[in-house]
Amino acid sequence: MLKRVFLVFSLFFVFYPLCAQDRESGQHPYVLRGEVYADMEPIYLGHVDSEYPLDVLTAGRRALEEAALLFSAMIYGWSFYYEVGERARGIAENLELEPVALIVSGDPRMQVTDTRLEDSRLRVWADYHLSDSQQGNMRVWRTGTIRNAQAVGYGPDAIDEYPGWLELKKAALEDAARTALRAMLRGSERNRPKEVSGFISLASFPRFFIDSGRWAASARFRVQIEEIIPFSAF
């Protein structure tokens, strides 16, 4: 137990030597905060992770990679093109997401504020200190013209080749975005659109969990619609 405690504090000081702060998700004018975790013994969909079992520093690196991805999705978001799909007309549903910009895990604005080990899982709380331009981005995402949406999404239920731990989480998050967009449009559009494009961002860090052996993500989004094309246009 003493060894574990030492390793946790080693990770805390190796990455960012700060005093621990409250364990509370939040958004403030200048700082975003969220929690991520990394499993020390990850096995997903019957595939053993190539780095299994993880040491604390490797788990910490993964946590910071995920945090960087999520902060990117909150601050910059994705541009999206969504073909709603229509089974009766033989049109498949399709969502294309493209990150507007990415934050890297070594970004000095991202700082670890707390770490702890629980049941072979390393939990990491991280803050991201916004630049002036990033504060401007967040103000836009919080305006009254932005729509809110939320959903649970799922990663693949079977894979031939293991794509990597982060790719599986991203797949679940992107599926949550698709489901959230579909539900939002059903509730707001009188006639079912054919295509929709715009921008979408995370409102907060999602909750990831394993459901029947695959990753799932429960997430809240902010959506800016740029164009809606109805079926009547074709």
C-alpha positions in Angstrom: 0.0 0.0 0.0 2.8 2.4 0.8 4.4 1.7 -2.5 1.2 2.6 -4.3 0.8 5.8 -2.4 4.4 6.7 -3.3 3.8 6.0 -7.0 0.6 8.1 -7.0 2.4 11.1 -5.5 5.3 10.5 -7.9 2.9 10.9 -10.8 1.4 14.0 -9.3 4.7 15.8 -9.0 6.2 14.4 -12.3 3.5 15.8 -14.4 2.5 19.1 -12.8 3.6 20.0 -9.2 0.5 21.8 -7.9 -1.5 21.7 -4.7 -4.6 19.4 -4.9 -7.8 21.2 -5.6 -11.5 20.3 -5.0 -12.7 17.2 -6.9 -15.5 18.9 -8.7 -16.2 19.2 -12.4 -16.7 22.8 -13.5 -16.4 25.5 -16.0 -15.3 29.0 -15.1 -14.5 32.1 -17.2 -10.8 31.2 -17.2 -10.5 27.5 -16.3 -12.1 24.2 -17.4 -11.9 21.2 -15.1 -12.6 17.5 -15.5 -11.8 14.0 -14.4 -10.4 11.1 -16.5 -9.3 7.6 -15.6 -7.1 4.9 -17.0 -7.5 1.2 -16.2 -4.3 -0.5 -15.1 -5.4 -3.9 -16.6 -7.4 -3.0 -19.7 -9.0 -5.8 -21.7 -11.7 -4.7 -24.2 -13.8 -6.8 -26.5 -11.6 -9.8 -25.8 -8.4 -7.9 -26.9 -5.6 -7.5 -24.4 -4.0 -4.1 -24.6 -0.5 -4.2 -26.0 0.9 -2.3 -23.0 -0.9 -4.5 -20.4 -0.5 -4.3 -17.5 0.1 -0.6 -17.2 2.4 1.1 -14.7 1.3 4.3 -13.1 3.3 6.6 -15.3 1.9 4.9 -18.5 -1.6 5.2 -17.1 -1.0 8.8 -16.3 0.2 9.5 -19.8 -3.0 7.9 -21.2 -5.1 10.0 -18.8 -3.5 13.2 -20.0 -3.9 12.2 -23.7 -7.6 11.7 -23.0 -7.9 14.9 -21.1 -6.3 16.8 -24.0 -8.8 15.3 -26.4 -11.8 16.2 -24.2 -10.6 19.8 -23.5 -10.1 20.2 -27.3 -13.7 19.0 -27.9 -15.0 21.5 -25.3 -13.0 24.5 -26.5 -12.9 24.0 -30.2 -15.3 21.2 -31.0 -15.9 19.5 -34.3 -17.3 20.6 -37.6 -19.9 18.1 -38.7 -21.9 16.9 -41.7 -24.8 14.7 -40.8 -26.9 12.8 -43.3 -29.9 11.9 -41.2 -30.8 8.8 -43.3 -34.1 7.4 -44.3 -34.7 3.6 -44.3 -37.7 3.8 -46.6 -35.7 5.7 -49.2 -32.6 3.5 -48.8 -30.5 6.4 -47.5 -28.0 5.4 -44.8 -27.4 7.5 -41.7 -23.9 9.0 -41.7 -22.1 11.5 -39.4 -18.7 13.0 -40.3 -16.8 14.8 -37.6 -13.7 16.9 -38.1 -11.8 18.4 -35.1 -11.6 22.2 -35.5 -8.3 22.2 -33.5 -6.5 20.0 -31.1 -4.7 20.4 -27.7 -1.8 18.1 -27.1 -1.2 16.4 -23.8 2.0 18.4 -23.1 0.2 21.7 -23.4 1.5 23.8 -20.4 -2.0 25.3 -19.9 -3.2 21.8 -18.9 -2.4 21.0 -15.3 -3.0 18.0 -13.1 -4.6 18.9 -9.7 -5.2 15.5 -8.1 -4.5 11.8 -8.7 -5.6 8.7 -6.9 -5.6 4.9 -7.4 -8.8 3.0 -6.8 -9.4 -0.7 -7.7 -6.6 -0.8 -10.4 -7.8 2.4 -11.9 -5.9 5.7 -11.9 -8.1 8.7 -11.6 -6.7 12.1 -12.7 -8.3 15.5 -12.2 -7.0 18.1 -14.7 -7.5 21.9 -15.2 -7.1 23.8 -18.4 -6.3 27.5 -18.2 -7.8 29.3 -21.1 -6.0 31.8 -23.3 -7.8 35.0 -24.3 -8.8 33.5 -27.7 -10.0 30.3 -26.1 -12.1 32.3 -23.6 -13.7 33.9 -26.7 -14.4 30.4 -28.1 -16.1 29.4 -24.8 -18.2 32.6 -24.8 -19.5 31.7 -28.3 -20.4 28.2 -27.2 -22.4 29.6 -24.2 -24.5 32.0 -26.2 -28.3 31.7 -26.5 -28.1 30.7 -30.2 -26.4 27.4 -29.3 -28.6 24.3 -28.9 -28.1 21.7 -26.2 -28.2 18.0 -26.8 -27.2 14.9 -24.9 -27.2 11.1 -25.4 -25.4 7.9 -24.7 -23.3 6.4 -27.5 -21.6 3.1 -28.0 -18.3 1.8 -29.4 -18.3 -1.2 -31.8 -19.7 -4.5 -30.4 -17.1 -6.5 -32.3 -13.6 -5.7 -33.8 -11.3 -7.7 -36.0 -8.2 -5.7 -35.1 -7.7 -3.8 -31.9 -7.5 -0.1 -32.9 -6.2 1.2 -29.6 -7.8 2.3 -26.3 -8.3 5.9 -27.3 -9.9 5.1 -30.6 -12.5 2.9 -28.9 -13.4 5.7 -26.6 -13.6 8.2 -29.5 -15.9 5.8 -31.3 -18.3 5.8 -28.4 -18.1 9.6 -28.0 -18.8 10.1 -31.8 -21.8 7.7 -31.6 -23.1 9.8 -28.6 -22.8 12.9 -30.8 -24.7 11.2 -33.6 -27.5 10.0 -31.3 -27.7 13.5 -29.6 -28.0 15.2 -33.0 -30.7 12.8 -34.2 -32.7 13.3 -31.0 -32.3 17.1 -31.1 -33.5 17.3 -34.7 -36.5 15.1 -34.0 -37.5 17.5 -31.3 -37.0 20.8 -33.1 -37.7 20.2 -36.8 -41.2 19.8 -38.0 -40.1 18.0 -41.2 -37.3 15.4 -41.1 -34.2 17.0 -42.7 -32.0 15.2 -45.2 -28.7 16.8 -44.3 -27.5 19.1 -41.5 -24.1 20.7 -41.1 -22.5 22.9 -38.4 -20.4 22.7 -35.3 -20.7 20.6 -32.2 -18.7 20.7 -28.9 -18.7 18.9 -25.6 -20.5 20.8 -22.8 -18.5 18.9 -20.1 -16.4 15.8 -19.8 -18.4 12.7 -20.7 -18.8 9.7 -18.5 -17.2 6.6 -20.0 -18.2 3.1 -18.9 -18.1 -0.5 -20.1 -21.5 -1.9 -21.2 -21.6 -5.5 -22.4 -17.9 -5.5 -23.1 -17.8 -2.3 -25.2 -17.2 1.3 -24.4 -20.1 3.6 -23.8 -20.1 7.4 -23.4 -22.8 9.5 -21.8 -22.2 13.1 -23.0 -23.7 16.5 -23.2 -23.1 18.7 -26.3 -23.5 22.2 -27.6 -24.6 22.5 -31.2 -24.4 25.3 -33.7 -26.5 24.6 -36.9 -25.1 26.2 -40.0 -27.4 24.6 -42.7 -30.4 22.3 -42.8 -31.3 20.8 -46.2 -34.8 19.2 -46.3 -35.9 16.3 -48.4 -38.1 18.6 -50.4 -35.0 20.2 -51.9 -34.3 17.1 -53.9 
